[in-house]
Amino acid sequence: MSVTVEDVYEHVHGVCFKKGPPGTVGAETEWFVREKGRPLAHVPVARLRAAMAEPLPGGSRVTFEPGGQLELSSVPMDGPEGACAVLAADLAETRRRLPGLELLGMGVDPERPARLQVRDERYRTMSRYFDDLTMMCSTASVQVCLDIGRDAAEAARRWRLAHLLGPVLVAAFANSPLRAGRRTGHLSTRQAVWAGMDRSRTTAPVGDVPETAWAEYALDARVMLIRRAEGWVENPGITFRQWIHEGGPTADDLRYHLTTLFPPVRPQGWLELRMIDELPDPYWRVPVALAAALLDRAPDAAERAAAPAAGLWARAARDGLRDPVLARAAVACFEAAVPRLQGPLRELVEEYAERYVVRGLCPAEDVLKGEHAWTR
């Protein structure tokens, strides 16, 4: 049965923006896997799958991105402290299972050429649609998953705040200044790459009412593919709205279409913050702690801190905290978050702030200086 525009709105309200009280936190980390002593070699995904076949003790889900990036997704936990603890334990077990290999924590693979390793139909189609393997095969991120909110008003505020914080998170955690062994001119090349793809599916939705903004965004995004038993139709040249007017898509087509949209904040029954470069251990925990503390525990302070940097996505990707507006906003965000955190996680956030944020720096600066092992 074909879906209507009204069905899209109903799905967005009931599924994508399913309401719930804040407090639950999930985290996802993506890692480039390299052989020790052979940093330019691609590690076969089959080797990684075999090593990671058994479930992890903390329950984190193991998946593989198109270029062979290894992704660990934590189970939802109460607060960032719990999410980081369980994911850190599973990350340690992952390293134990991969002798002779190392996990590289950066937003873009700094040296190896992009190579499509996970060659299922979805990824082959995506590679032809984007006509560039960099985004799919050579980028990695820390993703933070937070609750939608108790009701429509709180959901709207959290949606707005997540987008306000986005440029600050890009700048404070920029960690991808190299590609193919060369400087790119961006401190977060990952953000620049994603923003430069199909803008109908990689930029932020516009509008104050999140359900409306996301529904319209989904309707106006180009259809990447149409799956049919007799064969897939690639890039049919229509938007999802146009496809509806032609009487085509089913509810399953709608659900699949939503998985092909990659904005900085994606609603999936929770808010998935997707704009943060991967960071080396232990610093990947810091954006998880910062985002959760600001949205869940200090929204008023977070809004005041991030407001001056609203919309500065391009400047954040290019300049990081070299930009004075973003630098001031980042300092204010860290000052608001730290008192809301506990134990070792709070200490780690303070350490990161002292090492980078208060000095107007981000990890990309260390990469450019060659000061850290993850750059060889």
RABELPE-V447823 format. One line per field, one symbol per residue. ss: DSSP state (2 for helix, 1 for strand, 0 for the rest). phi: phi as a letter, one per 40 degrees, with the letter a starting at -180 (. if undefined). psi: psi as a letter, one per 20 degrees, with the letter a starting at -180 (. if undefined). A space follows every 10 residues. Layout:
ss->???
phi->???
psi->???
This chain:
ss->0100222222 2222220001 0001111111 1111100100 0000222222 2000000000 1111000001 1110001122 2222222222 2222222000 1111000100 0000000000 2222222222 0002222010 1111110010 0222222222 2222222222 2200010110 0110000122 2222200022 2200000002 2222222222 0100110000 0011000012 2222200001 2222222220 0000111000 1111111000 0002222222 2222222022 2222222220 0022222222 2202222222 2222222200 0022222222 2222202220 0022222220 002220
phi->.ccbdccccc ccccbcbcca cchcbbabbb bcbbccgbcc cccdcdccdc cbccdcccgc cbbbcdcgcc bbbcccbcgc cccccccccc cccccccbcg bbcccacbcc bcccacbcbc cdcccdcccc facddcbbba abbbbbcchc accccccccc cdcccdcccd ccbdaacbaf gbcbgbcbcd cccccccdcc bbcccbhccc cccccccccc ccccabcbdc icccfcgbcc ccccccgccb ccccdcdccc bbccbbcbga cbcbbbccbc cccdcccccc ccccccbacc ccccccdccd gcccccccbf cccccccccc dccccccdcc bbfccccccc cccccbcccg baddcccccg cbccbg
psi->pqqrhhhggg ggghghlpqq pqhppqqppp pppqppimii qppphhgggg hkhqqqhijq pprprhjjpp ppoqqprorh ggghghhggh gghghhimpi qqponrhpoi gqqppoholr hghggghhgh kpigggijqq rppppqqgrh ahghggghgg hhhghghggg ghjplmiqpk jqqiiqhnhg hggghjboii jirpqpqhog ggghghgghi qqphqopqhi qpopmikqrh ghgghikgqr hhggggghij plrhoppkir poojjpqqqr pjihhghggg gggghhilhg hggggighjp jlgghghgic jhphghgghg ghghhhggij rqbhgghggg ggghhfgijk rrhhhhghik iqhij.
